[in-house]
Amino acid sequence: MENATTIRSEIEKELKLGGYTFNSFGQATGLNRGIFSAMLNGNPPKPISVRQMDLITKALNYPEDWLYDLYVDECFYDGRPHWKRVKPFLIRCVEVGNLRCVEKVLSRLMEDLNHIPTIFNLAEELYEEGKLKEAIPFYECVIENEKYQHSERLAISHYRIFSISVSGIMKINLEAALRFVPFRNRVPLDYHLDGLLKLSNLYYNLNQWKEAERYADELRSLASIVCKNKENNNLNTERHLVVYYGQGYLIKGNALEKQEKYEEAMKYISGYADLNWFENLGGIGQKEVQKFTLWANANQLNLKILMGDTGSLPIYIQFLKDNPPEILLGLLTIVESANKHGFLIENILQQFSRELNSFNNELSMEASYYKQSFSYHTYADLCYQLTIYMFNNHFHEKGIYYVLKCLRKCLQINNKEKFMICTAMFEKFRAQATKDQGSEYESIMEEVLINANKKPEIHSNYRAF
């Protein structure tokens, strides 16, 4: 009870300093005079709620978590945790960023491991309300203290942390993935599907093609089993079931393409080219099937172009004009192939000059059905390939134009590896830069130094269609 007295002593001290009476301070806080008197002078004193504490703090013009350290004991008023105070206090602590008090309360609660289910339920409640970051400390508490290592609760906590932590900072993504991987087969079926889709997309965006293949294979296998079992029709997955089945084939083929295994990649296109046979599609499922058919057509042409089939370029160009959201990826394919096989594409670039200028506009990215973060990474790749193309063909000013675009985008999405390569490329051709281009480069480098002293911005990073 020492801190319970201290919190009251602190309030009483401030009342005396401010010359308040119970009546005048009750008016300042909006609290009933009788309730306020019972909190300070009752025998025993009436417990203080989190809301009342916040009203008192506001009336005294102190920072909102002024009394939070003292309030920890109020949560354990008679030595036992009182959930009516513990729960709102924990939520307020994470809302204001006072993790120190969260740790204090959780440490006290974990003296009795029977409180773990309650902590887990709080985490789930916050997650369902969309308070994802607020839920993290409670999932972490479950992970650290769960005594049954094969419990579903532990596996779900790892899954939730992984889902929340998926961001544009690749190191964090990978750490979250590595923690979740050993538990992926222990979560409920709907989370299992979502987890495998996120893992395969994550490793694809990290350019770890073998790992992307591995989880795409697992996803394809699991989705196939689920499709055959009609009892699984009521799964509460984030996406329609057809997405998991199709993505298993799509990501597998795309990962093979990135390893230049073009003929092998071509074999997987048939797995998602026509999914109209899928049961219970509904309106949402039909739209997903249409997208897979579109991507199948696009990827067949992609692979032909990447294998050097320039005769397919007119068909591919018309396809891109008919399907504007595919232009960004399509141009990347064309430029990559031009760099690999040594053919010129000036005429093609001219045809898509308007789109090339608009890709750096966020509104144009939002108009696509691709996730914005995926479009950012694709645009960075396109600028990188255009830089190589322009320098290879001695268009130095244009090469510097695109290397600067690539540097800007890599800085935004935190792609350090490509940023370093582009920096080296700029330095190699620095003498060819105009005065304005030189100033632009210096501005980017200044931004790097500024960002070094700030917390990095978080973006979504996994490829989700």
N, C-alpha and C positions, 0 to 999 in steps of 0.2 A: 504493500500500500504506500510505500515511500514516494514513488513517483506520482501516484494518484493525488497525494497531498501536495506534492510539488507543483503539479499543474494548477491546482486550486490556489496555492500560494502565489504563483506567478500571476494569475488573473487578479487576485486580491491586491497585489502590489501595484498593478497597472491601474486598478480602479482608484486607489488612493492617490497615485501620482496625477491622475486625470481629474480628480475631484468629483468622481461619479458617485451617485447613490444607486441603490438597486433599481429604483424607479427610472432614473434618467438613463442608466445604462441599458435597462430593459427596452426603453424606447429607441436607443441607438442601435441595438441589435435586432429588435423585433421579437425578442423573447419575452414571454410572460414573466412578470416580476416574481410571482410565486415559484415558478419553475427555476428561475435563476437563483433565488434564495435557497431552494432545496438542493441545488447543485453545490453550493458553497457551504451552507450551514446545516444541512440535514444531518441526522444521526441515525443511520449512516448517511453520508452524502449521496444524493441522487446521481447515478452515472451520467456522464456527459456524452452526448451523441456526436458523431463526426460533423453533422450539419451544424449543431450548436457550437462546436469548437471553431468551425470555419466562420460562423457569423460573429463570434467574439473577436477572432483574429482580424476580420475585415473592419469591424468597428474601431479597433485600436490601431489600424493602419500599419500592421506588421505584415511581413511576407506570409503567403498563404500556408506554408508548412512550419510556421514559427513554433507551434506547440506539438508538432508531430512526434518528436523524440520522447517527449513527456507523456504522450498519449498511449504509447505502447503498453504500459502497465494498466491503462484504463481498459484495454481490450481483455486483460486477464484480471478483472476487478477483484475477484475473490480467489485467485489462484487458478481458476479454470478459464479457458477461452470462451468468450461470449460471441457467438457468430453474428449476432445482430450488430455488433460493433466491429468485430474483426473484418467481416466481408466488406462493408463500405469503406473502412479505413484502408484496407489493402488496395482497393480500387482507386481511391483518391491518391494514395501514395504513387501508384504507377502513372496516374494521370498527370501529376505535377513533377514526376521524375525523381521522387525521393526513394530510390532503391535501397538506401541504407535502412530505412524503417521497414521496408518489405522484408529484408533479410532478417531483421531483428524478430519480427512477428513470426516468420516462417521457421526460424530457428527454435523459437519457443514451442510452436505447434509440433515440430518434428521430434520433440521429446516423447511424443506418443505417436507412433507410426500409424495408428488407426485413423489419424486425420488425413492421410494421403488421399483416400477417395473424395473427401470434401474439397481438398485443394484441386484435384483433377476436375471435379465438377465445376468449380469456379473458373478454371482455365477454359473448359468447354463452353461455359456460358458466355465468357468474354469473346471467345472465338466466333460463336454464332452471332453475336451482336456486332461483329466486324471490328472489334477492338483487338486487333491482331498483336500489335507490339505489347499491349498491356498484358496479354495472356502469356507471353514468353517466360517471365520469371516463375510462373506457377507450373508450367510444363517442365521447366528445368528442375524445379523442386521435386516433382514426381520422378523424373529421371534419376536424380541423385539419391533419392531415398526409397524408391520402390524395392521391397525386399524379395518380391517374386519376379525373377529375371525373365520368365516366359509369360508374364501377364500381358493381356491385350492392352491394358491401360498404359503400360510402359511403351509398347510398340506404337500406340496411337500418339503418345506424347512426342516420340521421335519423329513421327510423320508430320505432326503439326509444326514442330520446330523447322523441319525441312521445308514445308510449304510456305511458312511465313518468311523464312530466311532467303528464299530464292530472290536474288536481286542482281543488280548490274555489277556488283563487286565480285569478281570471279573467285577470289580466294574464299570469301564467305560462302558462296554457293558450293564450292567443292568440299569445304569442311562440313557443311550441313548435309551434303549428300553422303559423305563417308560415314557420318554418324547414323544416318537412316538406313543405309544399305543392309546391314546385318539383320534389321528388323522388318524388311520389306515384305517377307512372306508370313509375318505374324499379325499383320493388321487385317481388319475386315476386308472383304472382297472389293468393295467399292473404293476404299482407300488404296488397296493394292493396285488397282488399275490406274488410278490417278497418280500414285507414286511412281509407277513404271513409266508412265507418259512423261512426267516431269524429269525423271532421271535421264531418259533417252534424249529429251530435248536439251537438257542441261549439258550433257556430255557432247552433244552435237555442237552446241554453241561454244564449247571450250575446245573444239577441234580435236577431241579425243575420240577418234572414229571407231576404234575397236570397242570402247566402252559403250558408245552410242549404239553400235550394232548389238552388243550383248543385251542391253535392256530393251531394245526394239524387238529382239528375238523373244525375250521373256513376255513382253507385252502382246506380241502376236499370238504366242502360244496360249496365254491366259485368256485373251479375248476370244479366241476360237473355242476354248472350253466353255466359257460363259455363254456364248451364243448357242451352243448345243443344249444347254440346260435351261429349259423354259422357266424354271423356278427362280432364275436370276433376273427376271424381267423387271422386278421392282427395286433394283439397286438404286441407291441415292448417289450416283456419280456426278462429278462436276459437268461432264459433257455427255452427249448421247452416246450410247454403246457403240454405234457404228464408227465414231471417231477413234476409239481405242483400237478397233480392228484395222481400220484403214491406216492409221498412223504407224502401226507396227510394220506394215509393208513400206510405207512412204519413207519413214526415217531410216529403215534398213537400206533401201535403195539410194537415198541421198548420201548416207555415210559411205557406201561403196563408190558412189560417183566422186566424192571428195578424195578418195584414194585412187582415182583414175581407173577403177575396175568397171569400165563402162558397160561391157557386155553382160557382166554379172548383174549390174544394177538394173539393166533393161528387163531382166527376168522378173523383178519384183513389181513392176508397174502393173502387170495383169492382176495382181492381188487387190488393187484398189481402183482399177479403171472403171469397173461397173459393179456397184454394190446395191443395185436396185432389188436384189434378191433378199436383202436384209429384212427381217420381220419387224413389225411395230415401228416403222420409220416415223410416221407422223410428219407434220410440217417441218419441224426442226431437223429431223433425220434426213428428209428429202433434200433440204438445202445443203447439208453436209455431203450427201452423196454427189450432188451436182458439183461441189467444189473438188471432191476427189477425182471426178471424171475430168474436170478442167485441168487439174494438176497432172493427171496421167498424160493427157495430150501434150501439155507443156514439157513434161520431163522426157517424153519420147523425143521431142524435137531438141530439147537441151542436150541429150546424150548424142544425138546425131551431129549437132554442131560441135560439141566438145571432141568428137572423134574426127573432126576435120571435114565433115560433109558440107561444104559451102553451097552445094546445090540445094540444100534445104533452107538456106537463108531467106529467100523470098517468102516461102510459106510461113516461116517462123516470124518474120517481120509483120506479116499480115495478121498472124495470130496475136501478136503483142498489141497491135493497133486495135484489134477487136476486143481485147481484154486488158484495159489500162492498168489494173492492179498488178499484172504480171510483167509490166515493162521494166521495173527496177531489177528484178531477178533475171529477166531475159537479157537485158543489156549487159549485166555482169557475165552471163554465160558467153555472149558474143565476144566481149572484150577479152575474157580469159582464153577463148579459143583462138582469137587473133594473135594474142601474145604467144601462144603455144605453137601454132601452125604458120605464123608469119604472113597472114593476109591483111590487106588494108580495109579499114571500115569507115573511112571519112564520110562517105555518102550515107551510111547508116546513122552515124552520130549526128549528122546534119538533120536527118529526118526526125530525130528524137531530141533536137536541141532544146525545145520548150520544156520537155519533161526533165532533161538533165538539169536545167536551171531551177526547176521547181522542187526537185527531190530534197533540197536542203530546207524547204519550207515545212514546218511541222504540220500545217493544215493539210498539205498534200499527203503526208504520211498517214494522218488520221483517216483519210478517205479510203484507205486500203483495208481489205479484210485480214491482212497480216497484222500481227501484234506490232505495235509501234516500235518497241525495243528491237524486234527482229529486223524491221525495216531500217533502223538506225545502223545496225551491224552490217546489213547488206549494202547500205549506202557507203559506209566506210570501206568495205571490200571493193565496191565499184570504183571509188575514187583512187584506191590503191592500184587497181588493175589499169585504170586510165592513165595514172602517173607512169607506170611501166611502159604502156603503149606509146605515150607521147615522147618519152625520153628515147625509147628504142628507135623511133622514127624521126628523131631530131626536131620535134616540135617542143623546144625547150621551154618557151614561155607558157604554153599550155600545160606542160608537165609540172611546172612549178605551181601553176594555178590549181591543179588537182592535188598535188602533194600538200598544199596548204589546206584545201578542203578536207583531206584525209586527216591531217593533224588536228584540225578543229573537232571533227567528229570523234576521233579516237580519244581526245581529251575528255569529251562529253561522256562517252560510254566507258571510259577507264580501260581502254585496250592498250596496255603499256607496251606489249611486244611490237605491235604494228606502229605505235607512236615512235618507238626508238628507230625502227627501220626507216620510217618516213623522215625523221630528223636527219639520219645519215644521208638519205637521198637528196634532201634539200641542200645539205652542206656540200655534197658532191657537185651540185649544179648552181651553187650560190652566185657564182660570177655571172650567170645568165639571168638572174632575177632583176626585175625592174625595181626602182626605188620604192614604189608602193608595196610591192611584194616583200621586199626586205623589211619594211615597217610592219607588215602583217605578221611576218615570222617572229619579229622581236616582240610583238604584242602577245602572240601565243606563248612564247617562252616566259614572258612576265606573268601570264595567267597561271602557268605551271608553278611558279614560285609562290604565287598567292594561294593557290589551292593546296600547296604543301603544308600550309599552316591551318587549313580548315578541314572539317570532317567531310569525306567524300559524299557526293550526292548518290542516292540509291535509286537504281532503275531495275525494272523487271528484265530478266535476261534470257529465260528459256524460250525456245521457239514454240509458240502455241498458235494453232491455226483456228 
